[in-house]
Each structure stands twice: as C-alpha cells, then as structure tokens.
Amino acid sequence: MSDKRLFKRIKKTLQINICASGGTYSALTEDVSAAGFFIKTQKVFPPGTILEISLKGTAEPVEMTCRVVWARKVPSNLFHLASKNGMGVLITDFKSGEEAYQQLHQKIS
C-alpha cells in the first residue's frame, strides 16, 4: 500500500494542550509533518472539528489552529493496546511560533 501523504511524517513525541468544546485537554503527538500531526489521545473529536493547539517545551510559544481530518476511538479499557487511537490534524493557521514549528520539523527530518 503506497503512502499518499504530501508531507513526510517523522515519529516525534511532543506534549500539547488542546482547547475545544469549552475544555482544555493534554495529549501527545506521535508523529509530525510540516502540515499536521497525529495526536494519541482518549479525547477524540470528530472530523471537521476545529482545535486550538499549543505545543509545550518549545523555545518560544507555538500556538495554532488545526482541523481534525480523521479520528479513531477505541474503548478506554483497550486504549493501551490500540496503535492509532486518536486524531490526525491539519494545521490551518499559526497564531504564534510558525517559524519555531518549521525549524522543529526540519531538525527531525
């Protein structure tokens, strides 16, 4: 099966905060690309949902708006067994830190 992605994804774990639906949730990325990333989380939002995401542990604040492209939810008692429980998101806009994010991606590619 060929990979149809336009941007190469690199395995990278980053701590993030997600603001959506009136709440804030912590999660981790599993892989990142210049255009988006996969978020491994039990709090899964449906495709089309707009999320405000901030990265933790970066030299400067990186805050962005993302759109959920796909999502997969498994029962919470099987979360540790699921390899892709979470969401794939596309970055639609940077509020701050676009250059820092792109430099981060360049460092790991």
N, C-alpha and C positions, 0 to 999 in steps of 0.2 A: 504494500500500500504506500503510495507516494505522499509526501508531506506537501500540502497545498498552501502552507503559510508563506506570506510575503516577506516576513521578517524572521531571522533566525532567533530561536529561543535558547537561552542558556539557563541551566539549573542554578538557582540563586535563592537563598532564603533571606527575606527581609521582613522585619516587623512593620506592620501597618495598622493604622486606625481607619475604620470605615464609618462614615456618617451617612445614615439613611433611615428613612421612616421614623424620624424623631429620636433615634438612638445612636449610640457610638459603640462600635464593636472592634475588638482587637483580633488580628489574624496574621497569617504568614503567607508570603509568596512562596511558590515552589519553583517557578521559572519565570524569566522576564525577557522581554524583547524591547526594541525601540518603540513599538507601538502599543504594547499592552503586557499583561501578565496573567498567570493563573494564581488564584487565591485558594489555599486549602483552608476550609472553614466549615463549621457546622451551621452557621447562619448564612444560608444561601438565599439570594434574591432572584426573582425570575428574569429571564432575558428581557432586555429593554429598560430595566431599572437603571436610573442614574445614581451613581455613588460619588460622594466626596471622599477622597482618599488622601491620607498623609503618610509619608514614609518616616520611620523612626531611625535614628542612628546615622543620619547623613550629616555632612559638614554644614550644610545650610538647609533650611526648611524646603521640603519638596511636597507641594500640595497640588492635587489635580482633580479633575472631574473625569469619571470613567463611566462607560456604559457596559452593562452585563451583556455579553454576546451569547454565552451558553452557561448552563448550570446543571449540576447533578447533585442530588441529595439522597443519602442513604440513611437508614435508621440510626439513631445515635448510638445504639449498642454495637453497631458494626463499623462505626466511624474509623476506628484504628485499623481496620482491615481494608478499607476502601482506598484505592490508589488515586482516584480522581473525584473525591467528594469536595465540591467547591464550585468556583466560577471562573470562567475566562472573561477578562475585561479588556476593553479597548479604551485607550486614553483619548479623550475628546478635547481636553483643554487643560493647560497648566495654569494654576493661579500663581505659583512661585516655584523656582527651582528647576525649570526645564533643562537648563544647561547642566546642572548638577546630575540630573537623572540621566541625560545622554552620556555624560562622562562616566557615570557609574556603569552603564551598559557597555561602553567602549572598553572599560577596564576588564570586564569579564568575558568579552567576546574574543 
